[in-house]
Amino acid sequence: MKKLLLIIGLFVFTVLAVNAQEKNIVYEYDASGNRIRRNTIEIKSASSSTEEDEKPIETDWGEREVTIFPNPTKGNLKVRIEGGEDEAFYDYTLFSSNGQVLEEGQISGKGDYPLSMQQFSSGIYILVLKDDSDKLTFKIVKE
């Protein structure tokens, strides 16, 4: 009877541990340290994802909407900015999981902007978009 309870307990623990790793919550803070935004990011393993499962990350950013897709990606990532001003400029920085800056650049206005990640190995990356007063942070999974 003890063995049966132990096996059931291990099974339940394993299921809970796997499910806990599928979502990650990222908080954003203002300059004073106040939490201003909460983003939930789904993380899927490469073996379980299909094109139907790949949902874009969509975030409202003031008058703008920012969409990052596909995530997870196999190499080419797109940043879509809708709304806001046509003359606006946004700086982006792509970091490795250990904080190393891999790529920096600037995009302007609205539209789709490709970001190639083919030269990077599989793993988790952080993409930061900044304007004059605010920034957004995204967790990107490269398969």
C-alpha positions as CSV (number, residue, x, y, z in Angstrom):
1,M,0.0,0.0,0.0
2,K,2.9,2.4,0.8
3,K,4.5,1.7,-2.6
4,L,1.2,2.4,-4.4
5,L,0.8,5.8,-2.6
6,L,4.5,6.6,-3.3
7,I,4.0,5.9,-7.0
8,I,0.9,7.9,-7.2
9,G,2.6,10.8,-5.3
10,L,5.6,10.7,-7.7
11,F,3.2,10.7,-10.7
12,V,1.2,13.7,-9.4
13,F,4.5,15.6,-8.6
14,T,5.8,14.9,-12.1
15,V,2.7,16.1,-13.8
16,L,2.6,19.3,-11.7
17,A,6.3,20.0,-12.3
18,V,5.9,19.6,-16.1
19,N,2.8,21.9,-16.2
20,A,4.5,24.5,-14.0
21,Q,7.3,24.8,-16.6
22,E,5.0,25.6,-19.5
23,K,4.2,29.1,-18.5
24,N,6.4,31.9,-17.3
25,I,5.3,35.2,-15.9
26,V,7.4,38.3,-16.6
27,Y,6.9,41.5,-14.7
28,E,7.9,45.0,-16.0
29,Y,8.7,47.8,-13.6
30,D,8.9,51.6,-14.0
31,A,12.0,53.7,-13.0
32,S,10.7,53.9,-9.4
33,G,10.5,50.1,-9.1
34,N,6.7,49.9,-9.3
35,R,5.3,47.0,-11.2
36,I,3.5,48.3,-14.3
37,R,2.8,45.2,-16.4
38,R,2.5,41.5,-16.2
39,N,3.1,39.3,-19.2
40,T,2.4,35.6,-19.3
41,I,4.6,33.7,-21.7
42,E,4.0,30.1,-22.7
43,I,7.0,27.9,-23.2
44,K,6.5,24.7,-25.2
45,S,9.0,22.0,-25.8
46,A,10.3,21.5,-29.3
47,S,8.9,18.0,-29.5
48,S,5.3,19.1,-28.7
49,S,5.0,22.2,-30.8
50,T,3.3,22.3,-34.1
51,E,2.5,25.3,-36.4
52,E,-1.0,25.4,-35.0
53,D,0.4,25.6,-31.4
54,E,2.7,28.5,-32.2
55,K,0.8,31.5,-31.0
56,P,2.3,35.0,-31.2
57,I,3.1,37.1,-28.2
58,E,0.8,40.1,-28.3
59,T,1.3,43.1,-25.9
60,D,-0.4,46.5,-25.7
61,W,2.2,49.3,-25.4
62,G,0.3,52.5,-24.9
63,E,-1.4,53.3,-28.3
64,R,0.6,50.6,-30.0
65,E,0.3,46.8,-30.2
66,V,3.4,44.8,-30.4
67,T,3.3,41.2,-31.8
68,I,6.3,38.8,-31.7
69,F,5.9,35.6,-33.8
70,P,6.5,32.7,-34.2
71,N,7.5,31.8,-30.7
72,P,9.1,29.2,-30.4
73,T,11.0,30.0,-33.6
74,K,13.2,27.9,-35.8
75,G,15.2,30.8,-37.0
76,N,13.3,33.8,-38.3
77,L,11.4,36.0,-35.9
78,K,9.0,38.9,-36.8
79,V,8.3,42.0,-34.8
80,R,5.1,43.7,-35.7
81,I,4.2,47.1,-34.5
82,E,0.7,48.5,-35.1
83,G,-0.6,51.9,-34.0
84,G,1.4,54.8,-32.7
85,E,3.3,57.3,-34.8
86,D,4.8,56.6,-38.2
87,E,8.0,58.6,-37.2
88,A,8.6,56.7,-34.0
89,F,11.9,54.9,-33.5
90,Y,12.4,51.8,-31.4
91,D,15.7,50.3,-30.2
92,Y,15.9,46.6,-29.8
93,T,18.5,44.4,-28.1
94,L,18.7,40.6,-28.2
95,F,20.3,39.0,-25.2
96,S,21.4,35.4,-24.6
97,S,20.1,33.6,-21.5
98,N,23.3,34.6,-19.7
99,G,22.9,38.3,-20.4
100,Q,25.3,38.7,-23.3
101,V,24.2,41.2,-26.0
102,L,23.9,39.3,-29.3
103,E,22.4,41.9,-31.5
104,E,21.3,45.5,-31.3
105,G,19.5,47.7,-33.8
106,Q,16.7,50.2,-34.5
107,I,13.4,50.0,-36.2
108,S,11.1,52.8,-37.2
109,G,7.4,53.4,-37.6
110,K,4.8,50.7,-37.9
111,G,5.0,47.4,-39.8
112,D,6.7,44.0,-39.8
113,Y,10.4,43.8,-39.0
114,P,12.3,40.5,-39.5
115,L,14.8,39.4,-37.0
116,S,17.0,36.5,-38.1
117,M,18.0,34.1,-35.3
118,Q,19.3,31.4,-37.5
119,Q,22.9,32.0,-36.5
120,F,22.1,31.3,-32.9
121,S,21.9,27.9,-31.2
122,S,18.7,26.5,-29.7
123,G,17.8,28.0,-26.4
124,I,16.1,30.9,-24.6
125,Y,16.7,34.5,-25.5
126,I,15.5,37.8,-24.3
127,L,14.3,40.5,-26.7
128,V,14.0,44.1,-25.3
129,L,12.2,46.8,-27.3
130,K,12.7,50.5,-26.1
131,D,11.3,53.8,-27.0
132,D,12.1,57.2,-25.4
133,S,10.1,56.5,-22.2
134,D,9.3,52.8,-21.9
135,K,10.5,49.3,-22.7
136,L,9.1,45.8,-23.3
137,T,10.8,42.5,-22.6
138,F,10.0,39.2,-24.4
139,K,11.2,35.7,-23.8
140,I,12.0,34.0,-27.1
141,V,12.5,30.3,-27.5
142,K,14.7,29.1,-30.4
143,E,14.3,25.5,-31.4
